[in-house]
Amino acid sequence: MASPVDVPVVIVGGGSCGLSLSTFLSDLGVDHVLYERHPGTSILPKAHIINQRTLEIFRQHGFAADVIAKGTPPSQMSQVLWQTSLGGDGPLDRKVLGSVETWGCKPGSERRNNYEQSAPHLPTNLPLLRLEPILRQVAEERNPGKVLFNHTVTGFHDSGDHVLVHFKDDKGQQSTCRTRYLIGCDGGKTVGPRLGIQMEGPTGLRRIVSAHFKADLSSYWDDRTGIAHFANPEFGLAMRSGSLLPLGPTWGRRSEEWQMHFSIAVNDPQVPREGVEDRIRKLLKLPDLEIEILSFSNWVLERVLAKNYRQGRVFIGGDSAHRHPPTTGLGLNTAVQDAHNLAWKLAYTLQGKASPALLDTYELERLAIGKRNCDWALFTSQCHRVIAAAIGLEEGQEAANKAHLTRIFDEKSDIGRAARAQLQYIIDGQQIEFGAHEMDLGFSYPIGGAFLPDAAPSPTQNPRHQVYTPTTHPGHRLPHAWLEHDGKVLSTHDLAGRCGAFLLITDREGSVWIDAARQAAKHRSISLQIAQIVDPLTRSREEEYCDIESQWAQVKEIQNGGAILVRPDTIVAWRSLTPEVPTSISAVFEKVLGFP
């Protein structure tokens, strides 16, 4: 066996979490290696919604534009439909049962305005099979020769001061490397089970059948639609859970590839690959549709959360730590945000800028978010049952189903109008899935994390998570605002450098904070960005940042002369609401970085 090779960090798994973590560590100057057992990235569409928080993280690391360029234009993911079929010429065919606006993407809507005010990018939609190659290319460019696919980790041992990692390379040769920290981003395949980490929560909720296929649906698809759910009288419960979404690479009605999901009871036998084309044709009522199946899978819904995210020198993130229904689109996004939280903490610890105690805050902060997101995904998934009950179709009751839908679509009937209005009212409730803006941006970390709480009350959370309220309260995400500096328009999120700098935000009256912060940062060899944000009418110095739309003035929550300290992951670490100096900036850094 080859002699151990020292590398500070080993990442196990080359999916969205592992590849993102690799890129973040590279930008932070951390030497590392990634092992992925498969020869390439995902061949399945899987996750596809990329929310605003994840895009601003990608923006911080310089590749959001690559993702957006290949993703769905917002106008082509602005609604979700419930309808009877795509084709057919009967009186109940091609009927829309209801719709909801999605992810702030409807042009001109109030929701769209709120989303645009809250972050530098709107959400996008890009299936994993198209996203992961982008993530892999970026990771390989920034860590050449150390993002190793077709390499399988066969075992590891935490020796207390290091971890021995055993792996098999693409030629089958066994080797060992020695690392300070091992990160499991392998979907729970290897690292978590070997550690004995318990995954808590319900499993076996439903069985989902997914078919990824090529077809020409350009004559039938509404260009605004991101997802369509189908319920037709012939199949009732058996197929009413069928949902269809475009996968690109061209978007809207011209999409070349599609994915269909069917939901069945978990105890039902697996649906075979054979005959799935006919099942799709029957549900869509397109008997002559030419279909080429590209991939096919049966999988089971679960809502499980790791009891702990760390054991010794080994950490887990992404699907290794939390798995839940895809509703609300939280899985991929939570994984990337796990990596973002952990990366700077690893870097600061390895570089001697922080105490190893800083790493304890990863589990404290991210496990709380994992639970929040798992619970919300399960809740919003279960709420689809309410819509199914409101539609009211029954398996094997074709005649009754047709009579029921005929009453609903009777344009001349008071009851028909009432039924349609009531059904739309119930479908509107699914905004908890498609408009949960606060879930994406309004998260907060619990007391004890790497920040100093203050006495001001946190914003009251919206119970349906529809309304995101920007805040600079410590433990929350830094609010976005557009600024002008040196002739360029920047987001506040552009000020926190991807190379690991903290950010101090104040104004012209906050100069006292600047000198103290620079001295404290220098003492710890910490990079520090300074931003003095001023009103356009009062700007007098080139180094000042101009609050060009008065956005910052509306969200900063501090008086003139106050200050805000932002972590490298754009989480507010501390703030002084007033010009007074109740504590030293040096003490703030000590607390945030885990020193006594």
C-alpha positions in Angstrom: 0.0 0.0 0.0 1.3 3.5 -0.9 2.6 5.8 1.8 0.1 8.2 3.3 -0.1 11.6 1.5 -1.0 14.6 3.6 -3.8 16.9 2.5 -5.8 19.2 4.8 -9.3 18.3 3.6 -10.7 15.2 1.8 -14.2 15.5 0.3 -16.1 12.3 -0.4 -18.7 12.8 -3.1 -18.7 14.8 -6.3 -22.4 15.9 -6.4 -23.6 19.4 -5.9 -22.6 19.6 -2.3 -19.1 18.2 -2.8 -18.3 20.1 -6.0 -19.5 23.3 -4.5 -17.5 22.8 -1.3 -14.4 22.1 -3.5 -14.8 25.4 -5.3 -15.4 27.3 -2.1 -12.3 25.8 -0.5 -10.2 26.6 -3.6 -11.2 30.2 -3.4 -10.3 30.3 0.3 -6.9 28.8 -0.4 -7.4 25.4 1.2 -5.6 22.5 -0.3 -7.9 19.5 -0.7 -8.8 16.5 -2.8 -12.3 15.2 -3.8 -13.0 11.5 -4.4 -16.1 10.5 -6.4 -16.8 6.9 -7.1 -18.8 7.4 -10.3 -17.0 8.2 -13.6 -19.1 11.3 -14.2 -21.7 13.7 -12.9 -25.4 12.8 -12.4 -27.2 11.3 -15.4 -30.6 11.9 -13.7 -32.4 15.2 -13.6 -33.2 15.1 -9.9 -33.1 18.6 -8.3 -33.7 21.6 -10.5 -34.9 24.7 -8.7 -32.0 27.0 -7.7 -33.2 29.6 -5.3 -32.0 33.2 -4.8 -29.7 32.3 -1.8 -27.9 29.7 -3.8 -27.5 31.9 -6.8 -26.0 34.7 -4.7 -23.5 32.2 -3.3 -22.6 31.2 -6.8 -22.3 34.9 -7.7 -19.9 35.4 -4.8 -17.7 32.7 -6.2 -17.9 33.9 -9.8 -20.0 31.4 -11.7 -23.7 32.4 -11.2 -23.8 33.8 -14.8 -22.8 30.3 -16.2 -25.7 28.7 -14.3 -28.2 31.4 -15.3 -27.2 31.3 -18.9 -28.2 27.6 -19.1 -31.2 27.9 -16.7 -34.8 28.5 -17.4 -35.7 32.2 -18.2 -38.0 33.4 -15.3 -41.0 34.0 -17.6 -40.9 30.4 -18.6 -41.2 29.1 -15.0 -43.8 31.6 -13.8 -46.8 29.3 -13.2 -47.7 25.8 -12.1 -50.9 24.3 -13.6 -53.3 21.6 -12.6 -55.1 20.3 -15.7 -56.9 17.4 -17.2 -54.6 16.6 -20.1 -52.3 18.1 -22.7 -54.1 16.6 -25.7 -57.5 15.0 -26.6 -60.5 16.6 -28.1 -63.3 15.6 -25.6 -65.3 18.1 -23.6 -63.1 17.5 -20.5 -59.8 17.5 -22.3 -57.2 20.3 -22.1 -59.1 21.9 -19.2 -57.2 23.9 -16.6 -58.3 23.2 -13.1 -56.3 25.9 -11.5 -52.9 27.6 -11.4 -50.4 29.3 -9.0 -47.7 31.9 -9.6 -44.3 30.6 -8.9 -41.0 31.8 -7.3 -41.7 35.5 -8.1 -41.2 34.9 -11.8 -44.5 36.4 -13.2 -43.5 39.6 -15.0 -45.2 42.7 -13.5 -46.5 41.0 -10.4 -46.1 42.3 -6.9 -44.4 39.0 -5.9 -41.9 39.5 -8.8 -41.1 43.0 -7.5 -40.5 41.6 -4.0 -38.1 38.9 -5.3 -36.2 41.5 -7.4 -35.8 43.8 -4.4 -34.5 41.0 -2.2 -31.6 39.5 -4.1 -29.3 40.2 -7.1 -30.9 37.3 -9.1 -34.3 35.7 -9.5 -34.5 32.0 -9.0 -33.8 29.7 -11.9 -34.5 26.2 -12.9 -31.7 23.8 -14.1 -31.8 20.1 -13.6 -28.9 18.4 -11.9 -27.7 16.7 -15.0 -27.0 20.1 -16.5 -25.9 21.9 -13.3 -23.3 19.4 -12.1 -21.1 19.6 -15.2 -20.9 23.3 -14.6 -20.0 22.7 -10.9 -17.4 20.1 -12.0 -15.8 22.3 -14.5 -15.4 25.2 -12.1 -14.1 22.8 -9.3 -11.5 21.2 -11.6 -10.3 24.6 -13.0 -9.7 25.9 -9.5 -8.2 22.7 -8.0 -6.5 21.0 -11.0 -5.7 17.3 -10.7 -7.4 16.9 -7.3 -11.1 16.6 -8.3 -10.9 12.8 -8.9 -13.8 11.0 -10.4 -13.8 7.2 -10.6 -12.1 7.1 -7.2 -13.9 5.1 -4.5 -13.3 5.7 -0.8 -13.3 2.2 0.7 -12.8 3.1 4.4 -11.5 5.7 6.8 -10.3 5.9 10.5 -10.3 9.0 12.7 -7.1 8.8 14.8 -7.8 11.9 16.8 -5.3 14.2 15.2 -5.9 13.1 11.6 -8.1 10.8 9.5 -6.7 8.0 7.4 -8.7 7.7 4.2 -8.4 4.5 2.1 -9.4 4.7 -1.5 -9.3 2.9 -4.8 -8.3 4.8 -7.9 -9.5 4.5 -11.5 -7.0 1.7 -12.1 -8.1 -0.3 -9.1 -5.0 0.5 -7.1 -5.5 0.8 -3.3 -4.0 3.9 -1.6 -4.2 5.8 1.6 -4.1 9.5 2.4 -3.9 11.3 5.7 -6.1 14.4 6.2 -7.0 16.8 8.9 -10.7 16.8 8.1 -13.0 14.4 6.1 -16.2 15.8 4.6 -19.0 13.3 3.6 -21.0 14.7 0.7 -21.8 11.3 -0.7 -25.6 11.2 -0.3 -25.3 9.0 2.8 -23.8 6.1 0.9 -20.5 5.7 2.8 -19.4 8.3 5.4 -22.5 8.6 7.6 -23.3 4.9 7.8 -19.7 4.0 8.6 -19.8 6.5 11.5 -23.1 5.1 12.7 -24.9 8.5 12.4 -28.6 8.0 12.9 -31.0 9.3 10.3 -34.2 10.3 12.2 -37.7 10.7 10.7 -40.3 8.9 8.7 -39.3 6.8 5.7 -41.4 5.0 3.1 -43.9 7.8 2.6 -44.7 7.3 -1.1 -43.1 5.6 -4.1 -42.3 7.9 -7.0 -41.8 6.7 -10.5 -39.7 9.1 -12.6 -39.3 9.0 -16.4 -36.8 11.3 -18.2 -37.7 11.3 -21.9 -37.4 13.1 -25.2 -40.5 14.3 -27.0 -41.9 17.2 -29.0 -44.6 18.8 -26.9 -44.3 22.2 -28.6 -47.9 22.2 -29.8 -49.4 21.6 -26.4 -47.2 23.3 -23.7 -47.9 26.8 -22.3 -44.6 28.7 -22.4 -45.2 30.2 -19.0 -45.5 26.8 -17.2 -42.7 25.4 -15.1 -44.6 22.3 -13.9 -48.0 20.8 -14.8 -50.0 18.3 -12.6 -52.5 16.1 -14.3 -55.8 14.7 -13.3 -58.1 13.1 -15.8 -61.3 11.1 -15.3 -60.2 7.9 -16.9 -57.4 7.3 -14.4 -58.6 9.0 -11.2 -56.3 8.4 -8.3 -54.1 5.9 -10.2 -52.5 8.6 -12.3 -53.7 12.0 -11.0 -50.4 12.6 -9.3 -48.7 12.6 -12.6 -46.6 15.8 -13.0 -44.6 17.0 -16.0 -41.8 19.5 -16.3 -39.5 20.6 -19.1 -35.7 19.9 -18.7 -34.3 21.9 -21.6 -31.7 22.5 -22.9 -34.1 24.8 -24.8 -36.8 26.1 -22.5 -40.5 26.5 -22.7 -42.6 24.7 -25.4 -39.4 24.0 -27.4 -37.8 21.9 -24.6 -36.3 18.8 -26.1 -36.4 16.8 -22.8 -39.0 16.3 -20.1 -39.6 14.5 -16.9 -42.8 12.8 -15.7 -43.4 11.8 -12.1 -46.1 9.3 -10.9 -46.9 8.8 -7.3 -48.0 5.4 -6.0 -48.4 3.7 -2.6 -45.1 2.6 -1.2 -46.2 -1.0 -0.8 -47.2 -1.2 -4.5 -44.8 -3.2 -6.6 -42.2 -1.2 -8.5 -43.4 0.1 -11.9 -41.4 -1.6 -14.6 -39.6 0.3 -17.3 -41.5 -1.6 -20.0 -44.7 0.2 -21.1 -44.0 3.6 -19.4 -44.3 5.3 -22.8 -47.9 4.1 -23.1 -48.6 5.3 -19.5 -47.3 8.8 -20.4 -49.3 8.9 -23.6 -52.5 7.9 -21.9 -52.2 10.4 -19.1 -51.4 13.2 -21.5 -53.9 12.0 -24.0 -51.4 12.1 -26.8 -51.7 8.5 -28.3 -49.3 9.2 -31.2 -46.6 11.0 -29.2 -43.1 9.8 -30.1 -41.2 9.2 -26.9 -37.6 8.2 -26.2 -36.9 7.2 -22.6 -33.5 8.5 -21.5 -33.6 7.3 -17.8 -36.1 5.7 -15.5 -36.2 5.2 -11.8 -38.4 4.1 -8.8 -37.6 5.9 -5.6 -39.2 6.3 -2.2 -40.1 9.6 -0.4 -38.6 10.1 3.1 -38.0 12.8 5.5 -34.9 12.0 7.4 -32.4 14.2 9.3 -29.0 13.2 10.7 -28.9 13.3 14.5 -25.5 15.0 14.2 -23.5 16.5 11.4 -20.1 15.9 12.9 -18.2 13.2 14.7 -14.6 14.0 15.6 -12.8 15.2 12.5 -15.5 13.9 10.1 -18.4 16.1 8.9 -21.4 15.4 6.7 -23.5 17.7 4.5 -26.1 17.7 1.7 -28.1 14.5 1.3 -25.8 12.7 3.7 -27.3 14.9 6.4 -30.9 15.5 5.2 -33.2 13.9 2.7 -36.8 15.0 2.2 -39.6 15.4 -0.4 -38.7 17.7 -3.4 -41.5 20.1 -2.7 -40.4 23.7 -2.2 -37.1 22.8 -4.0 -35.0 22.9 -0.9 -32.7 19.8 -1.3 -30.0 21.0 -3.7 -30.1 24.5 -2.2 -29.7 23.3 1.4 -26.7 21.2 0.2 -24.9 24.1 -1.4 -25.6 26.3 1.6 -24.2 23.6 4.0 -21.0 23.7 2.0 -20.9 27.5 2.0 -21.2 27.6 5.8 -18.6 24.9 6.4 -16.0 26.1 3.9 -14.9 29.4 5.5 -14.9 27.7 9.0 -12.5 25.0 7.7 -10.3 27.6 6.1 -10.1 29.9 9.1 -9.4 26.9 11.4 -6.7 25.4 9.2 -5.0 28.7 8.6 -4.9 29.4 12.4 -7.2 32.4 12.2 -9.9 30.7 14.3 -10.1 28.3 17.2 -11.1 24.7 16.3 -14.2 25.6 18.4 -15.5 27.5 15.3 -16.1 24.2 13.6 -18.6 23.2 16.3 -20.9 25.9 15.0 -21.3 24.2 11.7 -23.5 21.5 13.2 -25.3 23.9 15.5 -26.2 26.3 12.7 -26.9 23.9 9.8 -28.7 21.1 11.7 -31.3 23.7 12.7 -31.7 24.7 9.1 -31.8 21.0 8.0 -34.7 20.4 10.4 -36.5 23.5 9.3 -36.2 22.6 5.6 -37.0 18.9 6.1 -40.2 19.7 8.0 -41.3 22.3 5.5 -40.7 20.0 2.5 -42.8 17.2 4.2 -45.6 19.6 5.1 -45.9 21.1 1.7 -45.8 17.6 0.1 -48.6 16.5 2.3 -50.7 19.6 1.3 -50.9 18.2 -2.2 -53.4 15.7 -0.7 -55.7 18.6 0.0 -55.7 19.6 -3.7 -56.2 16.0 -4.7 -59.2 15.7 -2.4 -60.6 19.0 -3.8 -60.3 17.8 -7.4 -62.3 14.8 -6.2 -61.5 12.0 -8.7 -61.7 8.4 -7.7 -59.8 5.4 -9.0 -61.9 3.1 -11.2 -64.9 5.5 -11.2 -64.6 6.9 -14.8 -68.3 7.6 -15.2 -68.6 9.3 -11.8 -65.4 11.2 -12.5 -66.6 12.5 -15.8 -69.9 13.6 -14.2 -68.0 15.4 -11.4 -65.7 17.3 -13.8 -68.7 18.1 -16.1 -70.3 19.9 -13.1 -67.1 21.8 -12.3 -66.7 23.0 -15.9 -70.3 23.9 -16.5 -70.0 27.6 -17.4 -73.7 28.3 -17.0 -74.1 26.8 -13.6 -73.8 28.7 -10.3 -72.5 25.6 -8.7 -69.9 25.1 -11.5 -68.7 28.7 -11.0 -68.5 28.2 -7.3 -66.7 24.8 -7.7 -64.1 26.3 -9.9 -63.6 29.3 -7.6 -63.3 27.0 -4.6 -60.9 24.7 -6.3 -58.7 27.7 -7.3 -58.9 29.0 -3.7 -57.6 25.6 -2.5 -54.9 25.5 -5.2 -53.8 29.1 -4.1 -52.9 27.5 -0.8 -50.0 25.7 -2.5 -48.2 29.1 -2.5 -46.6 27.6 0.6 -44.6 25.5 -1.8 -44.1 27.8 -4.8 -43.9 31.2 -3.0 -42.1 30.4 0.3 -39.8 33.4 -0.1 -39.0 33.5 3.6 -37.8 29.9 3.5 -35.2 30.8 0.9 -33.9 34.1 2.4 -35.3 34.6 5.8 -33.6 31.8 7.7 -31.7 32.5 10.9 -29.1 30.6 12.9 -29.7 29.7 16.6 -28.1 31.4 19.6 -24.7 29.9 20.1 -23.7 30.1 16.5 -20.7 32.1 15.2 -22.3 35.5 15.8 -23.1 37.9 18.6 -26.8 38.4 19.2 -28.2 41.7 20.3 -31.2 42.8 22.3 -33.3 44.0 19.3 -36.1 41.6 18.5 -35.8 39.4 15.4 -38.4 39.9 12.7 -41.7 38.0 13.3 -41.8 35.1 10.9 -44.6 34.8 8.5 -46.4 31.5 9.4 -46.7 30.5 5.7 -43.2 31.8 4.9 -44.5 33.9 2.1 -43.1 37.3 3.1 -39.4 37.8 3.4 -38.5 40.7 5.7 -34.9 41.9 5.2 -33.0 42.3 8.5 -29.4 42.9 9.7 -30.2 41.1 12.9 -27.1 38.9 13.8 -27.4 35.4 12.6 -29.4 36.4 9.5 -28.4 36.7 5.9 -27.1 40.2 4.9 -29.9 42.1 3.1 -29.3 42.8 -0.6 -29.2 46.4 -1.9 -27.8 47.9 -5.1 -24.8 50.2 -4.6 -22.7 52.2 -7.0 -18.9 52.4 -6.5 -16.2 53.4 -8.9 -18.7 53.5 -11.8 -19.9 50.0 -11.2 -23.2 48.8 -9.8 -22.7 46.2 -7.0 -24.9 44.2 -4.6 -24.1 44.4 -1.0 -23.3 40.7 -1.4 -20.5 41.5 -3.8 -18.6 43.3 -1.0 -17.9 40.1 1.0 -15.0 38.7 -1.0 -15.0 35.1 -2.0 -11.4 34.8 -0.7 -12.7 34.8 2.9 -12.8 38.5 3.9 -15.0 39.8 6.6 -17.0 42.9 5.7 -17.6 46.0 7.9 -20.4 48.2 6.8 -20.9 51.7 8.2 -21.3 55.2 6.9 -19.4 58.5 6.9 -20.1 58.9 10.6 -18.8 55.5 11.5 -15.1 56.1 11.0 -14.4 55.1 14.6 -15.4 51.6 13.8 -13.1 51.3 10.8 -9.8 51.9 12.6 -10.8 49.6 15.4 -11.9 46.8 13.0 -8.8 47.1 10.9 -6.6 46.8 13.9 -8.5 43.8 15.2 -8.4 42.1 11.8 -4.7 42.7 11.4 -4.1 41.1 14.9 -5.7 37.9 13.6 -4.3 38.1 10.0 -7.9 38.4 8.8 -8.8 40.1 5.5 -11.3 42.8 6.0 -13.4 44.8 3.4 -14.7 48.2 4.4 -17.8 49.7 2.9 -19.0 53.2 3.9 -22.5 53.5 2.3 -23.9 57.0 1.9 -26.9 58.7 0.3 -26.2 59.8 -3.3 -26.8 63.4 -2.5 -24.2 63.5 0.2 -21.4 61.5 -1.5 -18.1 63.3 -1.4 -15.4 60.7 -1.5 -14.5 58.2 -4.2 -14.1 55.3 -1.7 -17.7 55.7 -0.5 -20.5 53.4 -1.8 -23.6 55.1 -3.1 -27.0 53.8 -2.0 -28.4 54.5 -5.5 -32.0 53.3 -4.9 -32.1 54.0 -1.1 -32.5 50.2 -0.6 -29.8 50.1 2.0 -31.4 52.9 4.0 -34.6 50.9 4.2 -33.1 47.6 5.4 -30.0 48.5 7.4 -31.8 48.9 10.8 -28.9 50.9 12.3 -28.6 54.6 13.0 -26.0 56.9 11.4 -22.7 56.0 12.8 -23.7 52.4 13.6 -21.8 49.4 12.1 -22.5 45.9 10.8 -19.9 43.1 10.7 -20.5 40.4 8.1 -19.0 36.9 8.0 -17.3 35.6 4.8 -20.5 33.6 4.1 -22.6 36.8 4.1 -24.2 36.1 7.5 -24.4 39.1 9.9 -22.0 38.4 12.7 -22.5 41.5 14.8 -23.9 45.0 14.7 -23.9 48.2 16.7 -27.3 50.0 16.2 -25.8 53.3 17.3 -22.5 55.2 17.2 -21.8 54.3 20.8 -19.1 51.6 21.4 -20.6 49.1 23.9 -18.0 46.5 23.1 -14.7 46.3 21.3 -14.5 45.0 17.7 -11.6 42.9 18.8 -13.8 41.1 21.3 -16.4 40.6 18.6 -13.8 38.8 16.4 -12.7 36.7 19.3 -16.2 35.5 20.0 -17.2 34.9 16.4 -13.9 32.9 15.7 -14.4 30.7 18.8 -11.6 32.1 21.1 -12.3 32.2 24.8 
